[in-house]
Amino acid sequence: MSKVPYEVYTEDVEALSVLSPDGEIINKDKMPDLTDDQLKEIMYRMVFTRTWDDRAVNLGRQGRLGFYAPVSGQEATMIGSEFALEKEDFLCPGYRDIPQLVWHGLPLYQAFLYSRGHQHGGAIPDGVNVLMPQIIIGAQILHATGIAMGFKLKKQKNVAITYTGDGGSSEGDFYEGLNFAGRFKLPVIFFVQNNGYAITTPFAKQTASKSIAHKAVAAGIPGIKVDGMDIFAVISAVRDAAERARNGEGATLIEAVTYRFRPHSLSDDASKYRSKEEEGQWSEKDPIARLAKYLEKKGLWTEEDTLRVKDEAKATVNEQIKKAEQTEKMTIPGLIDSMFEVTPKHLEEQKADFE
């Protein structure tokens, strides 16, 4: 029996890239098939999301939101991965992955209610195939694996996708999910947004693996590393993974190498563990600026379009946060009733005590 040299697994893999930082296509074979309208819609969503993020950070500092995890810099991974899927596919997010939920159909005011800790933030509308963000690091990976098993048993051509960061790839749930999905060839995509830090811990101190994509080997599934600042690379990789899943070929692990421009959370100070030089180098790879250069060369986008979308996003966020703030405040009896179709007798008794 031939032996595979150990060195194969100790070498890094090159990240898939399609669009250069100056807006040029450098990998025509992997350029996803997108209409002009789709290209403009993708740009619209990215600009809208960053503007919404800017506003949400301010709302958090004003005390009008609860926990909020900034996303600026990660728009290509978030918008691109959701755009590559169908509305019938299922999303299982981590706590930072609010944009994917909203673009998949969750009303924005409910995302704000979720941040404020309101029970109705989790009242997902019918036909919106998402779970609410998972605070427990990595737990969503098992949820997605279970949903994918359901799709397979029902012979549905749907796909589940789950998100985590590089820190989440060190959790036991991550390995369990990959192993189970590999064994049963489940239609699930494990999407890791590697932004270089698990809060303050740099990637080099998290694992001896040269990449997260390497971790697919032990599970017997394909692993791919992509430039997470390149939305075309993200769409290409997710579409390929979804096609494999729909064809009964099983799971895929995608590592998207990206960078979050803001801190881990509103209570974090990134200057204590990231240098200005590092931040400057990554800002040159800004996914929005990169796509804007490409679209401007095609005559599909202008600076005026960007300003228009920013104004629309600001107005929408203001409207939706007001709607969240005007939602009836939670009560203990109301919380109990929202958990059951028919409230059990012992809980009716507890409700009476509160009322």
Secondary structure per residue as TSV (DSSP state, phi and psi in degrees):
chain	resnum	aa	ss	phi	psi
A	1	M	-	360.0	130.3
A	2	S	-	-72.5	150.3
A	3	K	-	-109.1	139.6
A	4	V	-	-87.2	125.7
A	5	P	-	-58.7	138.3
A	6	Y	G	-59.4	-30.8
A	7	E	G	-59.3	-26.0
A	8	V	G	-57.2	-36.7
A	9	Y	G	-92.4	-3.0
A	10	T	T	-106.3	3.2
A	11	E	S	-99.0	141.1
A	12	D	-	-70.3	161.1
A	13	V	-	-112.1	148.3
A	14	E	-	-77.4	136.9
A	15	A	-	-76.9	137.2
A	16	L	B	-64.6	129.7
A	17	S	-	-136.3	139.2
A	18	V	-	-119.5	-40.3
A	19	L	B	-114.7	123.3
A	20	S	-	-74.8	161.9
A	21	P	T	-58.9	-24.4
A	22	D	T	-93.9	17.4
A	23	G	S	81.5	26.9
A	24	E	-	-109.7	142.3
A	25	I	B	-77.8	121.3
A	26	I	S	-113.5	-1.0
A	27	N	-	-145.8	80.9
A	28	K	G	-62.1	-31.0
A	29	D	G	-64.3	-29.4
A	30	K	G	-103.8	5.5
A	31	M	-	-69.5	119.7
A	32	P	-	-67.7	150.0
A	33	D	-	-78.7	108.2
A	34	L	-	-134.4	135.1
A	35	T	-	-75.7	167.3
A	36	D	H	-60.9	-39.9
A	37	D	H	-64.5	-38.7
A	38	Q	H	-66.4	-40.1
A	39	L	H	-60.8	-43.2
A	40	K	H	-69.0	-35.6
A	41	E	H	-65.7	-40.4
A	42	I	H	-61.6	-46.0
A	43	M	H	-62.6	-42.4
A	44	Y	H	-55.2	-48.6
A	45	R	H	-64.5	-37.8
A	46	M	H	-67.7	-45.8
A	47	V	H	-65.9	-42.3
A	48	F	H	-59.5	-45.8
A	49	T	H	-64.4	-41.5
A	50	R	H	-67.2	-38.6
A	51	T	H	-65.3	-43.5
A	52	W	H	-59.1	-42.8
A	53	D	H	-61.5	-45.1
A	54	D	H	-56.8	-45.4
A	55	R	H	-68.7	-39.4
A	56	A	H	-64.3	-37.7
A	57	V	H	-59.9	-44.7
A	58	N	H	-65.7	-39.5
A	59	L	H	-62.8	-39.2
A	60	G	H	-62.8	-41.4
A	61	R	H	-70.1	-23.7
A	62	Q	T	-83.4	-6.4
A	63	G	T	83.0	13.6
A	64	R	S	-93.8	-8.8
A	65	L	S	-124.3	159.4
A	66	G	S	-90.5	-124.0
A	67	F	S	-67.5	133.1
A	68	Y	-	-143.3	131.7
A	69	A	-	-108.3	113.7
A	70	P	-	-61.0	155.0
A	71	V	-	-128.2	-9.2
A	72	S	T	-53.1	129.9
A	73	G	T	106.2	-26.0
A	74	Q	-	-102.8	17.1
A	75	E	H	-62.2	-35.4
A	76	A	H	-65.2	-40.8
A	77	T	H	-69.6	-39.6
A	78	M	H	-77.1	-53.7
A	79	I	H	-69.0	-42.9
A	80	G	H	-63.8	-43.0
A	81	S	H	-67.7	-40.1
A	82	E	H	-69.7	-39.1
A	83	F	H	-64.3	-28.2
A	84	A	T	-76.7	-7.9
A	85	L	S	-106.9	176.7
A	86	E	-	-100.8	157.4
A	87	K	T	-64.5	-22.4
A	88	E	T	-77.6	-13.4
A	89	D	S	-75.9	159.4
A	90	F	E	-112.6	133.5
A	91	L	E	-107.5	132.0
A	92	C	E	-123.7	96.8
A	93	P	-	-94.5	163.8
A	94	G	B	-90.7	-175.6
A	95	Y	T	-70.9	-18.1
A	96	R	T	-89.1	-10.7
A	97	D	-	-90.8	41.9
A	98	I	H	-68.7	-39.5
A	99	P	H	-56.3	-41.1
A	100	Q	H	-60.5	-39.2
A	101	L	H	-64.4	-45.4
A	102	V	H	-65.7	-43.9
A	103	W	H	-72.2	-15.5
A	104	H	T	-88.9	-6.1
A	105	G	T	131.5	-9.1
A	106	L	-	-73.5	126.5
A	107	P	-	-58.6	140.8
A	108	L	H	-61.9	-37.0
A	109	Y	H	-63.9	-29.2
A	110	Q	H	-72.4	-32.1
A	111	A	H	-63.4	-37.3
A	112	F	H	-69.2	-38.6
A	113	L	H	-61.7	-41.2
A	114	Y	H	-57.2	-47.0
A	115	S	H	-62.1	-32.5
A	116	R	T	-83.0	-1.0
A	117	G	T	79.5	20.0
A	118	H	-	-87.9	138.0
A	119	Q	G	-59.8	-32.6
A	120	H	G	-75.3	-8.0
A	121	G	G	-65.5	-23.0
A	122	G	G	-101.0	7.2
A	123	A	-	-85.1	82.4
A	124	I	-	-69.9	128.5
A	125	P	-	-62.9	151.7
A	126	D	T	-57.7	138.8
A	127	G	T	85.9	-5.4
A	128	V	-	-98.5	108.1
A	129	N	-	-90.6	76.4
A	130	V	B	-142.1	155.0
A	131	L	-	-100.6	159.9
A	132	M	-	-73.9	159.0
A	133	P	-	-57.3	138.7
A	134	Q	B	-96.2	123.0
A	135	I	-	-80.6	-34.6
A	136	I	S	-68.6	120.3
A	137	I	T	-62.4	118.3
A	138	G	T	92.7	-13.8
A	139	A	H	-63.2	-31.4
A	140	Q	H	-63.8	-22.0
A	141	I	H	-65.3	-40.2
A	142	L	H	-70.1	-36.0
A	143	H	H	-62.3	-45.4
A	144	A	H	-63.9	-38.3
A	145	T	H	-63.4	-40.6
A	146	G	H	-66.9	-41.5
A	147	I	H	-62.2	-41.4
A	148	A	H	-64.3	-36.2
A	149	M	H	-63.1	-39.1
A	150	G	H	-62.9	-42.3
A	151	F	H	-59.7	-42.0
A	152	K	H	-67.5	-43.8
A	153	L	H	-64.1	-33.9
A	154	K	T	-86.3	-2.0
A	155	K	T	59.2	36.4
A	156	Q	-	-89.6	146.4
A	157	K	-	-91.2	34.1
A	158	N	-	-96.3	163.7
A	159	V	-	-126.8	143.4
A	160	A	E	-106.4	140.5
A	161	I	E	-127.5	140.2
A	162	T	E	-131.2	148.5
A	163	Y	E	-119.0	143.8
A	164	T	E	-153.4	173.0
A	165	G	E	-98.2	-177.6
A	166	D	T	-61.3	-34.9
A	167	G	G	-62.9	-36.4
A	168	G	G	-64.7	-23.3
A	169	S	G	-74.3	-3.1
A	170	S	G	-98.2	-2.5
A	171	E	S	-82.2	151.2
A	172	G	H	-61.5	-36.6
A	173	D	H	-59.1	-33.5
A	174	F	H	-61.9	-49.4
A	175	Y	H	-69.3	-36.8
A	176	E	H	-63.6	-44.1
A	177	G	H	-62.7	-45.4
A	178	L	H	-62.6	-43.2
A	179	N	H	-64.4	-44.7
A	180	F	H	-65.0	-43.9
A	181	A	H	-65.2	-37.0
A	182	G	H	-67.1	-43.3
A	183	R	H	-63.1	-40.2
A	184	F	H	-103.6	7.8
A	185	K	T	50.3	59.4
A	186	L	-	-87.8	149.0
A	187	P	S	-80.7	72.0
A	188	V	E	-135.2	144.6
A	189	I	E	-115.2	123.6
A	190	F	E	-96.8	110.0
A	191	F	E	-110.6	109.9
A	192	V	E	-103.8	120.0
A	193	Q	E	-92.1	97.2
A	194	N	E	-86.6	95.0
A	195	N	-	-96.1	15.3
A	196	G	S	90.8	-12.8
A	197	Y	E	-144.3	136.3
A	198	A	E	-96.6	90.7
A	199	I	T	58.5	-94.0
A	200	T	T	-108.8	-7.2
A	201	T	E	-87.7	117.6
A	202	P	E	-67.3	154.3
A	203	F	G	-56.0	-38.1
A	204	A	G	-61.3	-22.8
A	205	K	G	-96.0	-1.1
A	206	Q	T	-91.2	-29.9
A	207	T	-	-157.0	155.3
A	208	A	S	-87.6	-9.8
A	209	S	S	-66.9	140.4
A	210	K	S	-69.3	-25.7
A	211	S	-	-154.1	162.1
A	212	I	S	-72.1	-31.9
A	213	A	G	-57.2	-32.6
A	214	H	G	-58.9	-28.1
A	215	K	G	-69.1	-10.5
A	216	A	H	-70.0	-24.2
A	217	V	H	-59.0	-46.5
A	218	A	H	-65.8	-26.9
A	219	A	H	-86.7	-8.2
A	220	G	T	73.0	30.8
A	221	I	S	-126.3	159.2
A	222	P	-	-66.8	143.5
A	223	G	E	-127.7	134.5
A	224	I	E	-132.8	143.0
A	225	K	E	-109.7	131.0
A	226	V	E	-128.8	157.7
A	227	D	E	-73.7	106.7
A	228	G	T	-76.3	-1.7
A	229	M	T	-97.1	2.7
A	230	D	-	-114.7	102.7
A	231	I	H	-65.7	-29.1
A	232	F	H	-69.4	-37.2
A	233	A	H	-64.9	-40.0
A	234	V	H	-65.0	-48.9
A	235	I	H	-60.5	-43.7
A	236	S	H	-59.9	-46.9
A	237	A	H	-65.8	-42.5
A	238	V	H	-70.8	-39.2
A	239	R	H	-61.8	-43.0
A	240	D	H	-62.0	-43.9
A	241	A	H	-64.9	-39.9
A	242	A	H	-66.7	-38.7
A	243	E	H	-64.0	-43.0
A	244	R	H	-58.4	-46.1
A	245	A	H	-62.8	-44.0
A	246	R	H	-67.1	-26.7
A	247	N	T	-86.9	7.3
A	248	G	T	79.4	18.9
A	249	E	-	-93.9	-1.2
A	250	G	-	98.2	-164.6
A	251	A	-	-84.1	163.7
A	252	T	E	-139.4	140.3
A	253	L	E	-103.2	124.3
A	254	I	E	-116.9	124.5
A	255	E	E	-104.5	116.5
A	256	A	E	-105.0	113.8
A	257	V	E	-83.2	113.3
A	258	T	-	-137.1	-170.9
A	259	Y	-	-153.5	132.2
A	260	R	-	-95.2	120.7
A	261	F	S	-71.2	-29.9
A	262	R	S	-95.9	174.4
A	263	P	-	-65.8	172.2
A	264	H	S	-59.3	-42.6
A	265	S	S	-151.6	179.4
A	266	L	T	-73.8	-10.0
A	267	S	T	-101.2	6.3
A	268	D	-	-101.1	149.3
A	269	D	-	-120.9	96.1
A	270	A	G	-67.5	-18.5
A	271	S	G	-66.5	-15.7
A	272	K	G	-79.1	-15.3
A	273	Y	T	-137.0	-3.0
A	274	R	S	-123.9	140.5
A	275	S	-	-90.3	155.9
A	276	K	H	-62.3	-34.6
A	277	E	H	-63.3	-44.8
A	278	E	H	-62.4	-45.2
A	279	E	H	-62.6	-37.8
A	280	G	H	-65.4	-39.8
A	281	Q	H	-63.5	-41.1
A	282	W	H	-74.0	-30.8
A	283	S	H	-62.9	-26.1
A	284	E	T	-69.6	-14.2
A	285	K	T	-103.8	12.5
A	286	D	-	-42.0	121.9
A	287	P	H	-64.9	-30.6
A	288	I	H	-74.5	-45.0
A	289	A	H	-61.9	-37.1
A	290	R	H	-64.2	-47.3
A	291	L	H	-69.2	-36.7
A	292	A	H	-59.5	-41.5
A	293	K	H	-62.0	-41.5
A	294	Y	H	-64.6	-46.8
A	295	L	H	-69.7	-35.0
A	296	E	H	-64.0	-38.5
A	297	K	H	-66.0	-27.8
A	298	K	T	-88.6	-2.6
A	299	G	T	74.1	25.2
A	300	L	S	-104.4	-10.3
A	301	W	-	-150.5	145.8
A	302	T	-	-134.1	170.1
A	303	E	H	-63.6	-32.2
A	304	E	H	-63.1	-36.2
A	305	D	H	-63.4	-41.9
A	306	T	H	-61.2	-45.3
A	307	L	H	-64.1	-38.9
A	308	R	H	-62.0	-44.5
A	309	V	H	-67.5	-38.6
A	310	K	H	-60.7	-44.5
A	311	D	H	-62.8	-41.9
A	312	E	H	-63.7	-42.2
A	313	A	H	-64.1	-42.8
A	314	K	H	-61.6	-43.9
A	315	A	H	-64.7	-41.4
A	316	T	H	-65.2	-44.2
A	317	V	H	-62.5	-43.2
A	318	N	H	-60.8	-41.7
A	319	E	H	-66.1	-43.6
A	320	Q	H	-74.0	-33.6
A	321	I	H	-70.8	-34.3
A	322	K	H	-64.8	-40.3
A	323	K	H	-63.5	-40.0
A	324	A	H	-65.1	-41.4
A	325	E	H	-70.0	-25.0
A	326	Q	H	-88.5	-5.2
A	327	T	S	-65.2	139.3
A	328	E	-	-53.1	134.7
A	329	K	-	-65.4	151.2
A	330	M	-	-71.1	150.9
A	331	T	-	-131.9	158.3
A	332	I	H	-61.6	-48.0
A	333	P	H	-59.5	-40.2
A	334	G	H	-64.8	-38.0
A	335	L	H	-64.2	-43.7
A	336	I	H	-61.8	-45.3
A	337	D	H	-63.6	-31.4
A	338	S	T	-74.2	-9.8
A	339	M	T	-91.7	-17.8
A	340	F	-	-135.3	145.9
A	341	E	S	-67.7	-43.8
A	342	V	S	-124.6	115.2
A	343	T	-	-68.3	126.9
A	344	P	-	-60.7	154.7
A	345	K	H	-58.5	-42.4
A	346	H	H	-67.2	-27.9
A	347	L	H	-80.1	-30.1
A	348	E	H	-60.6	-37.8
A	349	E	H	-65.9	-40.3
A	350	Q	H	-66.4	-39.0
A	351	K	H	-58.5	-42.0
A	352	A	H	-61.5	-35.4
A	353	D	H	-63.8	-41.2
A	354	F	H	-73.1	-35.0
A	355	E	-	-73.8	360.0
